[in-house]
Amino acid sequence: MVGATSTSPDHPVGAPDALDDNPVDRLVARASRVSPVVSVTALALMLVVIWVAVYVSGGTQRALPHLFYIPIILGALAFGWRGSFLTAIAASVLCGPVMPLNSVTGEAQQVVSWVTRSVMFVVIGVVIAAVLSARQHLLEQQLEREVRTAIARSTHGARHVDHEAAARVADVLERRAFHPVYQPVFSLRTGRLLGVEALTRFDAEPARTPDVWFEAAASVGLGPDLEIAAIEAALGPEGLGGAQVDVSVNVSPATLADPRLLELVRGRPDSPLTIEITEHAAIEDYHVLKANLAPLRATGVRVAVDDAGAGFSSLQHIVQLAPDVIKLDMSLTQGVDASPLRRALAGALIDFAERTGAQLVVEGIETDTDLAAWSALGAHAVQGYLVGRPGALPAPPSSPRIASMLALR
């Protein structure tokens, strides 16, 4: 039940991985979606228009014959090497025997001239088709590797219980040897503060990261107790200090069924609260989970699915729970501009969020490249060390980093 929002060792309260595709990718994708009839018609029309332009301009003595490379390239995009080859042959005929050297005087081309040009048309067309095919093959191989890695991570990502920490959990819980910190979440479209996520830091020995403590608590049957205690600390006056801010806390499915959670939520002031569900394992009965969420939602609490993209279970949570917020895991958010798998999944989740009215929050943002990438992709909000580290409240009202990025547009 781990739900870190960045590479920090912080654990979310209560909770136990550039840019749009480059122009070539977009052009190839669009060409592949055009019907063959439309593509052939467009290529034929383009060849005729270029022939007329070359003839009107004075014949092949001008530089306009180079325009025939345009339909040859487009033929490669639409139909591969066959398309480029056939388009090159058609261009060779139009710019060869049926095109004079000088259309004004009627002077004909020398045979060697148009044959040479025809060979160049064919060679360039085939080379372009080969390059596009090789590039597509490399992208498919990269995608396959990343899919295998993602599957392996979600299948073999089970955590080992730290028995030394497990032996100390009861004492940590009794002494309340932990305290909350809050990491800001900023709008990626305005740079303004949208809310904070409460994280837990432990003041106990042995020194362990928060996720280890929550795993240890779950292993000895104290998971819900530690989560409830951490949430109380985060939502209490000592943590919030009177700040009126939208707070997110992470809750495991086991704790959702605990009546103490509902009592805690009902006793909270009217300021907004979001519950993030962070379970990575498969949930056998979503009807029970939805039933546990219903009374919490009735109080106005928003529901978020945390660590989306870290495994297949989180994606199933999105489909089953129709969350108000989708939080993308850093395994998906970092280096998105260099990964076709991450871009594809990011695009699908952004589209899903737009269609369902959910807010998409990108976690783990630690570089300007990733910040610009997710802004270009259309994400709603970001969270991470680059824009705001966990700390005490009040959080800054806006992010200078995002404001600077938006000002450069």
Summary of the structure (lengths in Angstrom):
residues: 409
radius of gyration: 29.5
end to end distance: 39.4
largest distance: 101.2
contacts: 1396
relative contact order: 0.14
helix: 55%
strand: 13%
